[in-house]
Amino acid sequence: MLARMEREISMAFFSYFKSEPTEYILAYANGHVVRRGTGLSFWYWAPHTSISLVPISTVDAPFIFNETTNNFQAVTVQGQVTFRIVAPETMAQLLNFTVQPRTRRYQSEDPVKLQQRIVNIVQMHTRNQLQQLSLEDALRSSESLARNVLTRLREGNELAALGIECMSLFYTALKATPEMTKALEAEQREALQRRADQAIYSRRAEAVEQERKIKQNELATSVVLEERRKVLVSLQGENARQEAEYEAAAMRIRLAPYSELEVKQLLALSFHDFADNAHKIGNLTITSEILEQLLHGQ
């Protein structure tokens, strides 16, 4: 009976603990580490054993805080930092990761405060970077800002002293105050409007310049045409003058024989021509007065 009771009491104080592969276990008995490692499963004597469970998987810690740029403008920074514990034993010495074996609940608030500690370190480096930038530069350089802060986190001693490795960091939003945002938007709108106006003026100036070149070319063409026309008119006048001179000379040559004839002979020739062209003459009246004047002229 006594042995049975002892066995029952023994079974009541012996417990079984099983961890996951992403959990690092430190089992203490009487102040000494009796088991350590990831994914351990073991029996333990509950009255004398305490278990620390340090998660070694990656953890995403979102954050949002307010900072100030070098031109004293407030900016809201929102993002996320991803980290993992790479030295769990160091972490277990700095913070209390002891759990209730049955419920697996932590006995202190230290594991919850760890994320805030890391966010505070991120905020410190972010503040140092933002104090070197103006508001406009900060709003345009979220990616480069995240790279610089991540480099400082990896090169610094703050996280290394905690046994933590920073995996990634990015900012999802960098925002100015609503009033400053409206002012920046108005400034950008004005700048875009000036660029649009400048483009319109440039197009108009280009059109005017093209129109001037077209008119200049037309004027030059007109001058050339007028000069050619002048030469043409001069040639035509010269040709007409020479043609008239040739016709006059020809007429004098043709009339030269008639200058030696008497009036009666000329009249006879004239009437002879009338007779030859009678079919072309409708009416021809020759009165005695006309004959008398012609003969009198002789």
ZIHU-V126352 format. One record per residue. N is the residue number from 1. RES is the residue in three letters. SS is DSSP state (H for helix, E for strand, L for the rest). OMEGA is omega in radians with two decimals (* if undefined). Layout:
n=N res=RES ss=SS omega=OMEGA
n=N res=RES ss=SS omega=OMEGA
//
This chain:
n=1 res=MET ss=L omega=3.14
n=2 res=LEU ss=H omega=3.13
n=3 res=ALA ss=H omega=3.13
n=4 res=ARG ss=H omega=-3.14
n=5 res=MET ss=H omega=3.12
n=6 res=GLU ss=H omega=3.14
n=7 res=ARG ss=H omega=3.13
n=8 res=GLU ss=H omega=3.12
n=9 res=ILE ss=H omega=3.13
n=10 res=SER ss=H omega=3.13
n=11 res=MET ss=H omega=3.14
n=12 res=ALA ss=H omega=-3.09
n=13 res=PHE ss=H omega=3.02
n=14 res=PHE ss=E omega=3.14
n=15 res=SER ss=E omega=-3.13
n=16 res=TYR ss=E omega=-3.13
n=17 res=PHE ss=E omega=3.13
n=18 res=LYS ss=E omega=3.14
n=19 res=SER ss=L omega=3.14
n=20 res=GLU ss=L omega=-3.14
n=21 res=PRO ss=L omega=3.14
n=22 res=THR ss=L omega=3.14
n=23 res=GLU ss=E omega=3.10
n=24 res=TYR ss=E omega=-3.02
n=25 res=ILE ss=E omega=2.97
n=26 res=LEU ss=E omega=3.13
n=27 res=ALA ss=E omega=-3.12
n=28 res=TYR ss=E omega=3.02
n=29 res=ALA ss=E omega=-3.12
n=30 res=ASN ss=L omega=3.06
n=31 res=GLY ss=L omega=3.14
n=32 res=HIS ss=E omega=3.10
n=33 res=VAL ss=E omega=3.14
n=34 res=VAL ss=E omega=3.09
n=35 res=ARG ss=E omega=3.07
n=36 res=ARG ss=E omega=3.11
n=37 res=GLY ss=E omega=-3.14
n=38 res=THR ss=E omega=3.07
n=39 res=GLY ss=L omega=-3.12
n=40 res=LEU ss=L omega=3.00
n=41 res=SER ss=E omega=-3.03
n=42 res=PHE ss=E omega=2.98
n=43 res=TRP ss=E omega=-3.13
n=44 res=TYR ss=E omega=3.10
n=45 res=TRP ss=E omega=-2.96
n=46 res=ALA ss=H omega=-3.06
n=47 res=PRO ss=H omega=-3.06
n=48 res=HIS ss=H omega=-3.02
n=49 res=THR ss=E omega=2.98
n=50 res=SER ss=E omega=-3.04
n=51 res=ILE ss=E omega=3.01
n=52 res=SER ss=E omega=-3.13
n=53 res=LEU ss=E omega=-3.13
n=54 res=VAL ss=E omega=3.12
n=55 res=PRO ss=E omega=3.14
n=56 res=ILE ss=L omega=3.06
n=57 res=SER ss=L omega=3.13
n=58 res=THR ss=L omega=-3.11
n=59 res=VAL ss=E omega=3.08
n=60 res=ASP ss=E omega=-3.13
n=61 res=ALA ss=E omega=3.08
n=62 res=PRO ss=E omega=-3.13
n=63 res=PHE ss=E omega=3.02
n=64 res=ILE ss=E omega=-3.14
n=65 res=PHE ss=E omega=-3.12
n=66 res=ASN ss=E omega=3.10
n=67 res=GLU ss=E omega=-3.09
n=68 res=THR ss=E omega=3.11
n=69 res=THR ss=L omega=-3.09
n=70 res=ASN ss=L omega=3.04
n=71 res=ASN ss=L omega=2.99
n=72 res=PHE ss=L omega=3.10
n=73 res=GLN ss=L omega=-3.12
n=74 res=ALA ss=E omega=3.11
n=75 res=VAL ss=E omega=3.10
n=76 res=THR ss=E omega=-3.10
n=77 res=VAL ss=E omega=3.12
n=78 res=GLN ss=E omega=-3.12
n=79 res=GLY ss=E omega=-3.10
n=80 res=GLN ss=E omega=3.08
n=81 res=VAL ss=E omega=3.13
n=82 res=THR ss=E omega=-3.09
n=83 res=PHE ss=E omega=3.04
n=84 res=ARG ss=E omega=3.13
n=85 res=ILE ss=E omega=-3.11
n=86 res=VAL ss=L omega=3.08
n=87 res=ALA ss=L omega=-3.04
n=88 res=PRO ss=H omega=-3.14
n=89 res=GLU ss=H omega=3.05
n=90 res=THR ss=H omega=3.12
n=91 res=MET ss=H omega=-3.13
n=92 res=ALA ss=H omega=3.09
n=93 res=GLN ss=H omega=-3.10
n=94 res=LEU ss=H omega=-3.10
n=95 res=LEU ss=L omega=-3.10
n=96 res=ASN ss=L omega=3.10
n=97 res=PHE ss=L omega=3.14
n=98 res=THR ss=E omega=-3.10
n=99 res=VAL ss=E omega=2.91
n=100 res=GLN ss=L omega=-3.02
n=101 res=PRO ss=L omega=-3.08
n=102 res=ARG ss=L omega=-3.10
n=103 res=THR ss=L omega=-3.11
n=104 res=ARG ss=L omega=3.08
n=105 res=ARG ss=L omega=3.14
n=106 res=TYR ss=E omega=-3.11
n=107 res=GLN ss=L omega=3.13
n=108 res=SER ss=L omega=3.12
n=109 res=GLU ss=L omega=-3.09
n=110 res=ASP ss=H omega=3.14
n=111 res=PRO ss=H omega=3.12
n=112 res=VAL ss=H omega=-3.12
n=113 res=LYS ss=H omega=-3.09
n=114 res=LEU ss=H omega=3.14
n=115 res=GLN ss=H omega=-3.13
n=116 res=GLN ss=H omega=3.08
n=117 res=ARG ss=H omega=-3.13
n=118 res=ILE ss=H omega=3.10
n=119 res=VAL ss=H omega=3.11
n=120 res=ASN ss=H omega=3.11
n=121 res=ILE ss=H omega=3.09
n=122 res=VAL ss=H omega=-3.14
n=123 res=GLN ss=H omega=-3.14
n=124 res=MET ss=H omega=-3.14
n=125 res=HIS ss=H omega=3.10
n=126 res=THR ss=H omega=3.12
n=127 res=ARG ss=H omega=-3.14
n=128 res=ASN ss=H omega=3.13
n=129 res=GLN ss=H omega=-3.10
n=130 res=LEU ss=H omega=-3.14
n=131 res=GLN ss=L omega=3.07
n=132 res=GLN ss=L omega=-3.07
n=133 res=LEU ss=L omega=2.97
n=134 res=SER ss=L omega=-3.12
n=135 res=LEU ss=H omega=-3.12
n=136 res=GLU ss=H omega=3.14
n=137 res=ASP ss=H omega=-3.14
n=138 res=ALA ss=H omega=-3.12
n=139 res=LEU ss=H omega=-3.11
n=140 res=ARG ss=H omega=-2.98
n=141 res=SER ss=L omega=-3.13
n=142 res=SER ss=H omega=-3.11
n=143 res=GLU ss=H omega=3.13
n=144 res=SER ss=H omega=3.10
n=145 res=LEU ss=H omega=3.11
n=146 res=ALA ss=H omega=3.12
n=147 res=ARG ss=H omega=-3.13
n=148 res=ASN ss=H omega=3.14
n=149 res=VAL ss=H omega=3.12
n=150 res=LEU ss=H omega=3.10
n=151 res=THR ss=H omega=3.12
n=152 res=ARG ss=H omega=3.10
n=153 res=LEU ss=H omega=-3.12
n=154 res=ARG ss=H omega=-3.12
n=155 res=GLU ss=H omega=-3.10
n=156 res=GLY ss=L omega=-3.11
n=157 res=ASN ss=L omega=-3.04
n=158 res=GLU ss=H omega=-3.13
n=159 res=LEU ss=H omega=3.14
n=160 res=ALA ss=H omega=3.12
n=161 res=ALA ss=H omega=3.09
n=162 res=LEU ss=H omega=-3.09
n=163 res=GLY ss=L omega=-3.06
n=164 res=ILE ss=E omega=3.04
n=165 res=GLU ss=E omega=3.11
n=166 res=CYS ss=E omega=-3.09
n=167 res=MET ss=E omega=-3.11
n=168 res=SER ss=E omega=3.10
n=169 res=LEU ss=E omega=3.05
n=170 res=PHE ss=E omega=3.10
n=171 res=TYR ss=E omega=3.10
n=172 res=THR ss=E omega=-3.13
n=173 res=ALA ss=E omega=2.92
n=174 res=LEU ss=E omega=-3.01
n=175 res=LYS ss=E omega=3.00
n=176 res=ALA ss=E omega=3.08
n=177 res=THR ss=L omega=-3.13
n=178 res=PRO ss=H omega=-3.13
n=179 res=GLU ss=H omega=3.14
n=180 res=MET ss=H omega=3.09
n=181 res=THR ss=H omega=3.11
n=182 res=LYS ss=H omega=3.14
n=183 res=ALA ss=H omega=3.12
n=184 res=LEU ss=H omega=3.10
n=185 res=GLU ss=H omega=3.12
n=186 res=ALA ss=H omega=3.12
n=187 res=GLU ss=H omega=3.12
n=188 res=GLN ss=H omega=3.10
n=189 res=ARG ss=H omega=3.12
n=190 res=GLU ss=H omega=3.14
n=191 res=ALA ss=H omega=3.11
n=192 res=LEU ss=H omega=3.12
n=193 res=GLN ss=H omega=3.11
n=194 res=ARG ss=H omega=3.10
n=195 res=ARG ss=H omega=3.11
n=196 res=ALA ss=H omega=3.11
n=197 res=ASP ss=H omega=3.14
n=198 res=GLN ss=H omega=3.10
n=199 res=ALA ss=H omega=3.11
n=200 res=ILE ss=H omega=3.13
n=201 res=TYR ss=H omega=3.13
n=202 res=SER ss=H omega=3.11
n=203 res=ARG ss=H omega=3.12
n=204 res=ARG ss=H omega=3.12
n=205 res=ALA ss=H omega=3.10
n=206 res=GLU ss=H omega=3.12
n=207 res=ALA ss=H omega=3.12
n=208 res=VAL ss=H omega=3.13
n=209 res=GLU ss=H omega=3.10
n=210 res=GLN ss=H omega=3.11
n=211 res=GLU ss=H omega=3.10
n=212 res=ARG ss=H omega=3.13
n=213 res=LYS ss=H omega=3.12
n=214 res=ILE ss=H omega=3.13
n=215 res=LYS ss=H omega=3.11
n=216 res=GLN ss=H omega=3.09
n=217 res=ASN ss=H omega=3.11
n=218 res=GLU ss=H omega=3.13
n=219 res=LEU ss=H omega=3.12
n=220 res=ALA ss=H omega=3.10
n=221 res=THR ss=H omega=3.13
n=222 res=SER ss=H omega=3.12
n=223 res=VAL ss=H omega=3.13
n=224 res=VAL ss=H omega=-3.14
n=225 res=LEU ss=H omega=3.14
n=226 res=GLU ss=H omega=3.10
n=227 res=GLU ss=H omega=3.10
n=228 res=ARG ss=H omega=3.11
n=229 res=ARG ss=H omega=3.10
n=230 res=LYS ss=H omega=3.11
n=231 res=VAL ss=H omega=-3.13
n=232 res=LEU ss=H omega=3.13
n=233 res=VAL ss=H omega=3.12
n=234 res=SER ss=H omega=3.11
n=235 res=LEU ss=H omega=3.13
n=236 res=GLN ss=H omega=3.11
n=237 res=GLY ss=H omega=3.13
n=238 res=GLU ss=H omega=3.12
n=239 res=ASN ss=H omega=3.14
n=240 res=ALA ss=H omega=3.13
n=241 res=ARG ss=H omega=3.14
n=242 res=GLN ss=H omega=3.12
n=243 res=GLU ss=H omega=3.11
n=244 res=ALA ss=H omega=3.12
n=245 res=GLU ss=H omega=3.13
n=246 res=TYR ss=H omega=3.13
n=247 res=GLU ss=H omega=3.12
n=248 res=ALA ss=H omega=3.12
n=249 res=ALA ss=H omega=3.12
n=250 res=ALA ss=H omega=3.14
n=251 res=MET ss=H omega=3.13
n=252 res=ARG ss=H omega=3.12
n=253 res=ILE ss=H omega=-3.14
n=254 res=ARG ss=H omega=-3.08
n=255 res=LEU ss=H omega=-3.11
n=256 res=ALA ss=H omega=3.12
n=257 res=PRO ss=H omega=-3.10
n=258 res=TYR ss=H omega=-3.12
n=259 res=SER ss=H omega=-3.12
n=260 res=GLU ss=H omega=-3.13
n=261 res=LEU ss=L omega=3.07
n=262 res=GLU ss=L omega=-3.09
n=263 res=VAL ss=H omega=-3.10
n=264 res=LYS ss=H omega=3.12
n=265 res=GLN ss=H omega=3.13
n=266 res=LEU ss=H omega=3.12
n=267 res=LEU ss=H omega=-3.14
n=268 res=ALA ss=H omega=3.12
n=269 res=LEU ss=H omega=3.12
n=270 res=SER ss=H omega=3.14
n=271 res=PHE ss=H omega=3.10
n=272 res=HIS ss=H omega=3.09
n=273 res=ASP ss=H omega=3.08
n=274 res=PHE ss=H omega=-3.11
n=275 res=ALA ss=H omega=3.13
n=276 res=ASP ss=H omega=-3.11
n=277 res=ASN ss=L omega=-3.11
n=278 res=ALA ss=H omega=-3.12
n=279 res=HIS ss=H omega=3.10
n=280 res=LYS ss=H omega=-3.08
n=281 res=ILE ss=L omega=3.12
n=282 res=GLY ss=L omega=3.13
n=283 res=ASN ss=L omega=3.10
n=284 res=LEU ss=L omega=-3.12
n=285 res=THR ss=L omega=3.10
n=286 res=ILE ss=L omega=-3.10
n=287 res=THR ss=L omega=3.11
n=288 res=SER ss=H omega=3.13
n=289 res=GLU ss=H omega=3.14
n=290 res=ILE ss=H omega=3.11
n=291 res=LEU ss=H omega=-3.11
n=292 res=GLU ss=H omega=3.10
n=293 res=GLN ss=H omega=3.13
n=294 res=LEU ss=H omega=3.14
n=295 res=LEU ss=H omega=3.12
n=296 res=HIS ss=H omega=3.10
n=297 res=GLY ss=H omega=3.05
n=298 res=GLN ss=L omega=*
//
